[in-house]
Amino acid sequence: MSTPLTWGAPHPERADAARNRQLLLTTARELIAADGPDCLTMDRLAERSGLGKGTVFRRFGTRAGIFQALLDDNERALQQEILSGAPPLGPGAPAVDRLVAYGSARIRFLAENHEIARSAIEGRPTNGRRPPLSQIHIRVLLRELDLPGADVDLLAGQLTSALEGPILLRLFDGPEPDRSELTDRFEAGWRYLVERVCAPAA
C-alpha cells in the first residue's frame, strides 16, 4: 500500500506576521513586474514595503529566500490539484498516468514562473536541503508501481532532476514563442521518459 502524499500544512502565523508576509510578497511581485527579478533586493523590498530590513531578513533570510517564498506561494494551486483535483493529476488514476500528468503540470508551472524559479535555485545552498516536494510525490507514485529491481529512492531523485534542474530553466529564458514550443517538447520528453522507465510495471 502506498504512503499518502502530504505536502505539509504551513505553520500557524500570528495575524501581524501573516499580514507582513502577504505585503512583502505583493511588493516583491510589483517590483519584479516593474523592473525584472535582477532589481529585487532585500533593501529595496524593505524600502518599498515600508517594513524594516530586520523584518525582511527574518522572514526570508536571503534574497534567494524571497524568490523561493514567491515560488511556494504560486505553487499552492498546483499542490491543491495534486492532492484533491481531478485525475490524472489528482488521485484516482494509475500511477504512470499520474506521473506523466504531474511532469507536464510541473513543466508548465516552471515555464510560467521561470524567472522566479531560476532566481530561487541559483541563490540557495546545495548542502543540507530536504528533498523537494516533487521528489516526494514521484517516489510515492513509483512505489505504487512495484518496479522490479528498481532503487525507488534513487530513481525518484533522478526523475526529479529532469523537472527541477537549472538547465531546464535556462532553456526557458528565450522569447515567448520559443518557450511555448519548448514546453510542448519537454512534456513529450517527460512522457517518453516515464513510459520507458515504468514499462516493466505496465
Secondary structure, DSSP 8 states (H G I E B T S, - for coil): --------------HHHHHHHHHHHHHHHHHHHHH-GGG--HHHHHHHHT--HHHHHHHHSSHHHHHHHHHHHHHHHHHHHHHHSSTTTSTTS-HHHHHHHHHHHHHHHHHHTHHHHHHHHHHS-SSS----HHHHHHHHHHHHHT-TT--HHHHHHHHHHHHH-HHHHHHTTS-HHHHHHHHHHHHHHHHHHHHHHTGGG-
